[in-house]
Amino acid sequence: MAAKGTKPDRYAVVGHPVDHSRSPLIHQLFARQTGENITYELIDASPEEFEVAVRGFAAAGGKGLNITSPHKQAAFEISTER
């Protein structure tokens, strides 16, 4: 169980469009069931905005991203581990 007062780990899904995604609901329910303290966001980033959005998320302390259309190839190209 997460300790009270601890800052939640931040996660998100990045896509374009992404407003239809059920990922935040699903991940919040899983986190509640397992006692994890997380936030899970939607990040709508056009292909031109994708890399800046990913790097900004990481720089702000984001812990992990799910990537969906149309960004899968771009995510592979900027990944640091393969």
ROSE-4610 file (N, C-alpha, C; in Angstrom, 1 decimal, always signed):
// ROSE-4610
residu = [M/M/M/A/A/A/A/A/A/K/K/K/G/G/G/T/T/T/K/K/K/P/P/P/D/D/D/R/R/R/Y/Y/Y/A/A/A/V/V/V/V/V/V/G/G/G/H/H/H/P/P/P/V/V/V/D/D/D/H/H/H/S/S/S/R/R/R/S/S/S/P/P/P/L/L/L/I/I/I/H/H/H/Q/Q/Q/L/L/L/F/F/F/A/A/A/R/R/R/Q/Q/Q/T/T/T/G/G/G/E/E/E/N/N/N/I/I/I/T/T/T/Y/Y/Y/E/E/E/L/L/L/I/I/I/D/D/D/A/A/A/S/S/S/P/P/P/E/E/E/E/E/E/F/F/F/E/E/E/V/V/V/A/A/A/V/V/V/R/R/R/G/G/G/F/F/F/A/A/A/A/A/A/A/A/A/G/G/G/G/G/G/K/K/K/G/G/G/L/L/L/N/N/N/I/I/I/T/T/T/S/S/S/P/P/P/H/H/H/K/K/K/Q/Q/Q/A/A/A/A/A/A/F/F/F/E/E/E/I/I/I/S/S/S/T/T/T/E/E/E/R/R/R]
num = [1/1/1/2/2/2/3/3/3/4/4/4/5/5/5/6/6/6/7/7/7/8/8/8/9/9/9/10/10/10/11/11/11/12/12/12/13/13/13/14/14/14/15/15/15/16/16/16/17/17/17/18/18/18/19/19/19/20/20/20/21/21/21/22/22/22/23/23/23/24/24/24/25/25/25/26/26/26/27/27/27/28/28/28/29/29/29/30/30/30/31/31/31/32/32/32/33/33/33/34/34/34/35/35/35/36/36/36/37/37/37/38/38/38/39/39/39/40/40/40/41/41/41/42/42/42/43/43/43/44/44/44/45/45/45/46/46/46/47/47/47/48/48/48/49/49/49/50/50/50/51/51/51/52/52/52/53/53/53/54/54/54/55/55/55/56/56/56/57/57/57/58/58/58/59/59/59/60/60/60/61/61/61/62/62/62/63/63/63/64/64/64/65/65/65/66/66/66/67/67/67/68/68/68/69/69/69/70/70/70/71/71/71/72/72/72/73/73/73/74/74/74/75/75/75/76/76/76/77/77/77/78/78/78/79/79/79/80/80/80/81/81/81/82/82/82]
x = [+0.8/+0.0/+0.9/+0.5/+1.3/+1.2/+2.3/+2.3/+1.6/+0.8/+0.1/+1.1/+0.8/+1.7/+2.8/+2.9/+3.9/+3.4/+4.3/+4.0/+3.7/+2.6/+2.3/+3.3/+3.5/+4.3/+3.4/+4.0/+3.2/+3.4/+2.3/+2.3/+1.3/+1.4/+0.5/+0.5/-0.5/-0.5/-0.4/+0.4/+0.6/+0.1/-0.7/-1.3/-1.9/-2.5/-3.1/-4.1/-5.4/-6.0/-5.9/-6.2/-6.1/-7.2/-8.1/-9.2/-10.2/-10.2/-11.1/-10.5/-9.2/-8.6/-9.2/-9.3/-9.8/-8.6/-7.3/-6.2/-6.1/-6.4/-6.4/-7.3/-8.5/-9.5/-8.9/-8.5/-8.0/-6.8/-5.8/-4.6/-4.9/-5.8/-6.2/-6.8/-7.7/-8.3/-7.3/-6.4/-5.3/-4.5/-4.2/-3.4/-4.1/-5.4/-6.2/-6.2/-6.3/-6.4/-5.1/-4.0/-2.6/-2.0/-2.7/-2.2/-1.1/-1.0/+0.0/-0.5/+0.4/+0.0/+0.5/-0.4/-0.1/-1.1/-0.7/-1.6/-1.3/-2.4/-2.3/-3.0/-2.3/-2.8/-3.0/-3.7/-3.8/-2.9/-2.0/-1.2/-1.5/-2.2/-2.5/-1.4/-0.6/+0.5/+0.5/+0.5/+0.6/+1.9/+2.1/+3.4/+4.5/+4.2/+5.2/+5.6/+4.7/+4.8/+5.3/+5.4/+5.6/+6.9/+8.0/+9.3/+9.4/+8.9/+8.9/+8.0/+6.9/+6.0/+6.6/+7.3/+7.9/+9.0/+9.9/+11.0/+10.6/+9.5/+9.0/+8.4/+7.7/+7.1/+8.3/+9.3/+10.4/+11.1/+11.4/+12.1/+11.3/+10.0/+9.1/+8.9/+9.7/+9.6/+8.7/+8.2/+7.3/+8.0/+7.3/+7.9/+7.7/+6.6/+6.5/+5.3/+5.5/+4.5/+4.1/+2.8/+2.3/+2.2/+2.6/+2.6/+1.6/+0.7/-0.2/-0.2/-1.0/-1.0/-1.1/-0.4/+0.5/+2.0/+2.3/+3.7/+4.6/+4.2/+5.0/+6.4/+6.5/+7.8/+8.6/+8.1/+8.8/+9.3/+8.5/+9.0/+10.2/+10.2/+11.3/+12.5/+12.4/+13.5/+14.2/+13.4/+14.0/+14.3/+14.0/+14.3/+15.8/+16.1/+17.6/+18.0/+17.0/+17.3/+16.5/+17.1/+16.4/+16.5]
y = [-1.2/+0.0/+1.2/+2.2/+3.5/+4.2/+4.8/+5.6/+6.9/+7.4/+8.6/+9.8/+10.7/+11.9/+11.7/+10.4/+10.3/+10.7/+11.3/+11.8/+10.6/+10.7/+9.6/+9.5/+8.3/+8.1/+8.5/+9.1/+9.7/+8.9/+8.5/+7.7/+8.3/+8.0/+8.5/+7.7/+7.9/+7.4/+8.6/+8.5/+9.5/+9.0/+9.8/+9.5/+10.7/+10.5/+11.6/+11.1/+11.1/+11.6/+10.6/+11.0/+10.1/+10.2/+11.2/+11.4/+10.3/+9.3/+8.2/+7.1/+7.2/+6.1/+5.8/+4.6/+4.1/+3.8/+4.0/+3.7/+4.4/+5.6/+6.2/+5.5/+5.2/+4.5/+3.1/+2.4/+1.0/+1.0/+1.9/+1.9/+2.4/+3.3/+3.8/+2.7/+1.9/+0.7/-0.3/-0.6/-1.6/-1.1/+0.2/+0.8/+0.7/+1.0/+0.9/-0.5/-1.5/-2.9/-3.3/-2.8/-3.2/-2.3/-1.2/-0.3/+0.6/+0.8/+1.7/+3.1/+4.1/+5.5/+6.1/+6.2/+6.7/+7.7/+8.5/+9.3/+8.7/+8.8/+8.3/+9.3/+9.9/+11.0/+10.6/+11.4/+11.4/+12.6/+12.3/+13.4/+13.3/+14.3/+14.4/+15.2/+14.5/+15.2/+14.9/+15.9/+15.7/+15.1/+14.5/+14.0/+15.0/+16.3/+17.3/+17.6/+17.4/+17.7/+16.5/+15.3/+14.1/+14.1/+14.3/+14.2/+15.2/+16.4/+17.4/+17.0/+16.4/+15.9/+14.8/+13.9/+12.8/+13.3/+14.1/+14.6/+15.5/+16.3/+17.1/+16.2/+15.2/+14.3/+13.7/+13.2/+12.6/+13.6/+14.8/+15.8/+16.3/+16.1/+16.5/+15.4/+14.3/+13.2/+12.1/+12.1/+11.0/+9.6/+8.6/+7.3/+6.4/+6.5/+5.6/+6.1/+5.7/+6.1/+4.9/+4.9/+4.0/+4.8/+4.2/+5.0/+4.3/+5.1/+4.6/+5.4/+5.1/+5.7/+7.2/+7.9/+7.4/+7.4/+7.2/+7.5/+6.3/+5.1/+4.0/+4.0/+4.3/+4.4/+5.5/+6.6/+7.8/+7.4/+6.7/+6.3/+5.4/+4.5/+3.6/+4.4/+5.3/+6.1/+7.0/+7.4/+8.2/+7.5/+6.2/+5.4/+5.2/+5.2/+5.0/+3.6/+2.7/+1.3/+0.5/-0.5/-1.2/-2.7]
z = [+0.0/+0.0/+0.0/-0.8/-0.9/+0.4/+0.9/+2.1/+1.8/+2.8/+2.7/+2.6/+1.7/+1.6/+0.5/+0.0/-1.0/-2.3/-3.1/-4.4/-5.4/-6.1/-7.0/-8.2/-8.6/-9.9/-11.0/-12.0/-13.1/-14.4/-15.0/-16.2/-17.2/-18.5/-19.5/-20.8/-21.6/-22.9/-23.9/-24.9/-25.9/-27.2/-27.9/-29.2/-29.8/-31.0/-31.7/-32.7/-32.4/-31.2/-30.1/-28.9/-27.7/-26.7/-27.0/-26.0/-25.8/-26.7/-26.6/-25.8/-25.4/-24.7/-23.3/-23.0/-21.6/-20.7/-21.2/-20.4/-19.0/-18.9/-17.5/-16.6/-17.0/-16.1/-15.8/-16.8/-16.5/-15.6/-15.8/-15.0/-13.6/-13.4/-12.1/-11.3/-12.0/-11.3/-10.9/-11.8/-11.4/-10.3/-10.3/-9.2/-7.9/-7.9/-6.7/-6.1/-7.0/-6.6/-6.0/-6.5/-6.0/-5.0/-4.7/-3.7/-4.2/-5.5/-6.1/-6.1/-5.9/-5.9/-7.3/-8.2/-9.5/-10.0/-11.0/-11.9/-13.3/-14.1/-15.5/-16.4/-17.3/-18.1/-19.6/-20.3/-21.7/-22.2/-23.2/-23.8/-25.3/-25.8/-27.2/-27.9/-28.7/-29.3/-30.8/-31.6/-33.1/-33.4/-34.6/-34.9/-34.8/-35.1/-35.0/-33.5/-32.6/-31.2/-30.4/-31.0/-30.2/-29.4/-30.1/-29.4/-28.2/-28.4/-27.4/-26.2/-26.5/-25.5/-24.6/-25.3/-24.6/-23.7/-24.3/-23.5/-22.4/-22.6/-21.5/-20.4/-20.7/-19.7/-18.9/-19.5/-18.8/-17.9/-18.5/-17.7/-16.5/-16.5/-15.4/-14.4/-14.6/-13.6/-14.0/-15.2/-15.6/-15.6/-15.1/-14.9/-16.1/-16.9/-18.0/-19.0/-20.2/-21.3/-22.0/-22.4/-23.4/-24.7/-25.8/-27.1/-28.0/-28.6/-29.6/-30.9/-31.8/-33.1/-33.0/-33.9/-35.0/-34.6/-33.3/-32.8/-32.6/-32.9/-32.6/-33.2/-34.5/-35.2/-34.6/-34.4/-33.8/-32.4/-31.7/-30.3/-30.4/-31.4/-31.6/-32.0/-32.8/-33.3/-32.2/-31.2/-30.2/-28.9/-28.9/-27.7/-27.5/-26.2/-25.9/-25.6/-25.4/-25.3/-26.3/-26.9/-28.0/-27.7]
